[in-house]
Each structure stands twice: as structure tokens, then as C-alpha cells.
Amino acid sequence: MSIDLARARADTPATARLIHLNNAGAGLMPTPVLETVIKHLQLEAEIGGYEAAGVTAARHERVYDSIATLLGCHRDEVALVENATVAWQLAFHSLKLGSGDRILTAEAEYASNYISFLQASRSRGVEVAVVPNDPDGAFDVAALERMIDPRVKLIAVTHVPTNGGLVNPAAAIGKVARAHKIPFLLDACQSAGQLPLDVDAVGCDMLSATGRKYLRGPRGTGFLYVRRSLLEGLEPPFIDLQGARWVAPDRYELRPDARRFENWENYVAGQLGLGAAVDYALGWGLHAIAARVGALADMLRTRLAALPGVGLRDLGRQRCGIVSFTVAGREPRELVPLLRQQHINVSASGPSSTLLDALARRLPDLLRASVHYYNSETEIDRFVQAIAAIARGR
Ligand SMILES: Cc1ncc(COP(=O)(O)O)c(C=O)c1O
């Protein structure tokens, strides 16, 4: 199925007055998602928060089914949490790595993940080693294979980095991880909702994602997938009465499913909205979404590359909807508000979000334009014209 652009844009009213190219920041919520959130908030105001949760309990349960369909996993392997960072950290810290254990990660790893590695290194003597990139700038799977030894207790890789369109070869990494029985944690924050993600095809054991980006869900939502075979042996770093039951004065029992990673108080309206967003994405089909996002991003890259003074900064053989670039003599952080005055939303990505990659490539701040399937070819034209005018100094 291909995307019906007119319907996609009608479901996204802001597209009538805004060129939104900040989908890697937060995608625009489609109307069914917005209505789901508002309806539940209204119900909470009318009858009470707990009472509203009772009314929508069955719908809330279906959010797990929706995410399970999105990822090709079982609903018991899904936990709903506040954002991708919380999901990732819960997974990472439940592994309880100790002195001498090694983590293998990627050059373009996200800052928050790497900060956690440094924390584990400082507090527990965990070692972190970075797998180099291949000549195309993607994670080098052959190098990964060479770096495996008995000390490696985790492979943790960002699927799509925050600073560009690179798609790391997750399935090839998963194959190596499986062959060596090493847990594989995939940060799918930037890929969920723009690329098909099947946890068995990818071969990851844990996956973290956010609701607000390419899935077009509400802010303050995220989820964690944990493979059932790993789940039993994992104790979350903090547990409350949602994740465990207090069964005797000196004893608690963890929930058998991934909800052991959840805590009790939650943004129910947002989680219902997340479920609606996942259903909405599934309605289009992730292959159709990926095809249109990829085609629009390729068009944008080709057009930007032809502009004097504009330098593309994306890496990799496979690239997705995030396009990062620089304009000679112009600071991205100045250009973001300038473009906003023209009703164009983009963002800037600074070196500290992906420090290793930025240092290796001597990257300055980058402008990041991230397209979604509801963007039109006309919007790409108008954006390229705006960048051309900036590059010409007008
Ligand atoms: C690669 C990557 N991982 C994780 C995150 C954190 O996601 P969240 O803000 O939902 O915690 C981001 C956010 O930009 C990201 O780009």
C-alpha cells in the first residue's frame, strides 16, 4: 500500500500552515491520537482519574497488543514507560554488569546511553569499547565479530543516531549477538515509526523507543521490549508495587511479565494516545511509511547537495528520514528560529549528543531536517528554496 498523502495531511491539520521537518524531535500528532488523549483527559476531569482509568482499562490493555504487533513480539514482553531514556536505562541497569564485564557499542551512540556506560565504568569497573564504523560510516559488523570475547556481556547500539540519517545494520548485529549468546539492547528511539521493526528479524533482546517522534504519539510516552527468555533473570533497578507484589513482611515477588519494569502512576491519557498512534502507523503500514519517508529524504538530500555552500553530513549505506547538513558561514542555532519565522520547523543537533562521532568527524552543530510521510514534495521544494536563500546570504 502507498500513502494517501491527501488523507495523511487532512489527519494532520497543522500541515495547512506549517512545514514540519522536526519529526525526529517530535512528530505532529494525527487527529485520532489527539482526540484519544483529549477524550481521556476530559473523562478524568468529569469522573476522576482512577475512575476514568477503570472505564478505559480494556482499551489500555490493548495498547500492549498494538505495540506487540508493531514489534512482532508478545504483549507480555512490553512495558509502558515515560520515554525512551527510562526504557533504555531500566534495561541497562537491570543487567547488573560488574567489574571487567565489557560493553560493545557504536560510534554514533546517543549521549545518555554513553553517559550510563561511563557511570557503570566509574562506579563498577565495567569496560566500554566502541566498535568502529565501516568505510560507509555504519557500524562495522565484521569488527564487532573480531571484538567479541568472553568478557563481552552486552552489545548496545543505537539503530538511528540522533544526528543523521544513518541506519545501523541492526539485524546483522543481532545475528552476531545471537551466535555468541550476548544480550543485544537496541535503542530504536529514532527508528520506531519510520522503519519496520521486528524483534525476531532484528535479533535484539531488549529495545527502547519513544512515542513522540516518528510514531507521532504524545510526549511523555515510551516503551521497553524485553525478550521473554531474558526477562526471568532480570531484576529492574527500582521496583514498586506495580512491578512486584509484597507477599510477606520480608518478601516480594516480581511480576512475571515485562511490566515488572513499570511503575504504578502513569500518564494514562498519553498511553492511550500512544496506542492510537501505533494503530495509526500500523494502519498505513510500516513498509509504506519507510518507503515514502526514504524517498522524500533522498529527494531532500539530492536537492540540498546541489546548493553551493551546503554540506550534507549523513553517513551510511542505508539512510532514513533524518537529513543533517551545514550551511557555510551560518550557525544552525540561528537558522532554526529564522526558519520558524517562515513556518518551517527544523532542529539543530550539537556535538555533545553524539560526542564520539562528532569528535571523529570534527562535526560542528548541524541543522537537522527530518521528514515524515505526511510531508509533501512541495514542502521539500519550499524548504530547499529557503535554505538556498540563506546560503546565498539573503
Ligand atoms: C538515539 C536516541 N536515543 C534516545 C533518545 C531519548 O529519547 P527520549 O527523549 O524519549 O527519552 C533520543 C532522543 O532524541 C535519541 O535520539
The ligand as a Tripos MOL2 file, in Angstrom:
@<TRIPOS>MOLECULE
LIG
   16    16     1     0     0
SMALL
NO_CHARGES

@<TRIPOS>ATOM
      1 C1         19.0210    7.9040   19.6180 C.3       1 LIG1
      2 C2         18.2040    8.4240   20.7580 C.ar      1 LIG1
      3 N1         18.0280    7.6550   21.8460 N.ar      1 LIG1
      4 C3         17.3100    8.0870   22.9060 C.ar      1 LIG1
      5 C4         16.7330    9.3220   22.9150 C.ar      1 LIG1
      6 C5         15.9740    9.7630   24.1270 C.3       1 LIG1
      7 O1         14.6140    9.6670   23.9330 O.3       1 LIG1
      8 P1         13.5930   10.2780   24.9960 P.3       1 LIG1
      9 O2         13.7420   11.7560   24.9010 O.co2     1 LIG1
     10 O3         12.2530    9.7740   24.5880 O.co2     1 LIG1
     11 O4         13.9970    9.7720   26.3310 O.co2     1 LIG1
     12 C6         16.8670   10.1630   21.8110 C.ar      1 LIG1
     13 C7         16.2290   11.4880   21.8000 C.2       1 LIG1
     14 O5         16.4440   12.3050   20.9710 O.2       1 LIG1
     15 C8         17.6250    9.6940   20.7060 C.ar      1 LIG1
     16 O6         17.8160   10.4640   19.6140 O.3       1 LIG1
@<TRIPOS>BOND
     1     1     2 1
     2     2     3 ar
     3     2    15 ar
     4     3     4 ar
     5     4     5 ar
     6     5     6 1
     7     5    12 ar
     8     6     7 1
     9     7     8 1
    10     8     9 2
    11     8    10 1
    12     8    11 1
    13    12    13 1
    14    12    15 ar
    15    13    14 2
    16    15    16 1
@<TRIPOS>SUBSTRUCTURE
     1 LIG1         1 GROUP 0 **** ****
